[in-house]
């Protein structure tokens, strides 16, 4: 399974990549800005994108909308500290498969990515 990480924190990206590697998931790209994320995702064609709400210079919503418009088969798991009900509702409403809170649901990320991959293509 191919996974792309869109998060403004290199520490979080490294930690998530290490978690996914234990389950034979390949991280095919990483980015910290909306534009770099969109370009990277479209180039790498991952099965699942792990997406933060707050990116460097923009939001994950920009990425979600742009990618879903061009590649609706790519699944998104939103993984953020901004996990209030309004954020959850907006991202799930825009087509994200799952929305996890980094502070309380970190350990559920690998399972969420696995489940989201079954909804792709």
For each residue, the residues with C-beta under 8 A, 3 or more apart:
1: 24 25 26 47 48 113 114 117
2: 25 26 28 44 45 46 47 48
3: 20 25 26 27 28 46 47 48 49 50 113
4: 27 28 29 30 31 37 40 41 44 46 48 49 50
5: 13 16 17 27 29 30 31 49 50
6: 30 31 32 37 40 41 49 50 51 52 55 60 63
7: 12 13 16 30 32 50 51 52 55 79
8: 32 33 52 54 55 56
9: 12 13 32 52
10: 13 14 32
11: 14 15
12: 7 9 15 16 52 102
13: 5 7 9 10 16 17 30 32
14: 10 11 17 18
15: 11 12 18 19
16: 5 7 12 13 19 20 27 50 79 109
17: 5 13 14 20 21 27 30
18: 14 15 21 22
19: 15 16 22 23 109 110
20: 3 16 17 23 25 27 110 113
21: 17 18 24 25 27
22: 18 19 110
23: 19 20 110 114
24: 1 21
25: 1 2 3 20 21 110 113
26: 1 2 3
27: 3 4 5 16 17 20 21 30
28: 2 3 4 44 46
29: 4 5 40 41 43 44 46
30: 4 5 6 7 13 17 27 40
31: 4 5 6 36 37 39 40
32: 6 7 8 9 10 13 36 37 55 56
33: 8 36 37 55 56 57 58
34: 37 38 55 57 58 59 60 62 63 66
35: 38 39 58
36: 31 32 33 39 40
37: 4 6 31 32 33 34 40 41 49 51 55 60 63
38: 34 35 41 42 62 63 66 67
39: 31 35 36 42 43
40: 4 6 29 30 31 36 37 43 44
41: 4 6 29 37 38 44 45 46 49 63 67 71 74
42: 38 39 45 67 70 71
43: 29 39 40
44: 2 4 28 29 40 41
45: 2 41 42 71 74
46: 2 3 4 28 29 41 49 74
47: 1 2 3 74 75 117 120 121
48: 1 2 3 4 74 75 76 77 97 113 116 117 120
49: 3 4 5 6 37 41 46 63 67 74 75 76 77
50: 3 4 5 6 7 16 77 79 109 113
51: 6 7 37 60 63 64 76 77 78 79 96
52: 6 7 8 9 12 55 60 78 79 80
53: 59 60 61 78 80 81 82 87 91
54: 8 59 60 80 81 82
55: 6 7 8 32 33 34 37 52 58 59 60 62 63
56: 8 32 33
57: 33 34
58: 33 34 35 55 62 63
59: 34 53 54 55 62 63
60: 6 34 37 51 52 53 54 55 63 64 78 80 91
61: 53 64 65 90 91 94
62: 34 38 55 58 59 65 66
63: 6 34 37 38 41 49 51 55 58 59 60 66 67
64: 51 60 61 67 68 76 78 91 94 95 96
65: 61 62 68 69 94
66: 34 38 62 63 69 70
67: 38 41 42 49 63 64 70 71 74 76
68: 64 65 71 72 74 76 94 95
69: 65 66 72
70: 42 66 67
71: 41 42 45 67 68 74
72: 68 69 95
73: 120 121
74: 41 45 46 47 48 49 67 68 71 120
75: 47 48 49 97 116 117 119 120
76: 48 49 51 64 67 68 91 95 96 97 116
77: 48 49 50 51 96 97 98 99 100 109 112 113 116
78: 51 52 53 60 64 87 91 96 98 99 100
79: 7 16 50 51 52 100 102 109
80: 52 53 54 60 83 87 99 100 101 102
81: 53 54 101 102 103
82: 53 54 87
83: 80 87 88 99 100 101 102 103 104
84: 87 88
85: 88 89
86: 89 90
87: 53 78 80 82 83 84 90 91 99
88: 83 84 85 91 92 99
89: 85 86 92 93
90: 61 86 87 93 94
91: 53 60 61 64 76 78 87 88 94 96 99
92: 88 89 95 96 99
93: 89 90
94: 61 64 65 68 90 91
95: 64 68 72 76 92
96: 51 64 76 77 78 91 92 99
97: 48 75 76 77 112 115 116 119
98: 77 78 112 115 116
99: 77 78 80 83 87 88 91 92 96
100: 77 78 79 80 83 105 106 108 109 112
101: 80 81 83 104 105
102: 12 79 80 81 83 105 106
103: 81 83 106
104: 83 101
105: 100 101 102 108 109
106: 100 102 103 109
107:
108: 100 105 111 112
109: 16 19 50 77 79 100 105 106 112 113
110: 19 20 22 23 25 113 114
111: 108 114 115
112: 77 97 98 100 108 109 115 116
113: 1 3 20 25 48 50 77 109 110 116 117
114: 1 23 110 111 117 118
115: 97 98 111 112 118 119
116: 48 75 76 77 97 98 112 113 119 120
117: 1 47 48 75 113 114 120
118: 114 115
119: 75 97 115 116
120: 47 48 73 74 75 116 117
121: 47 73
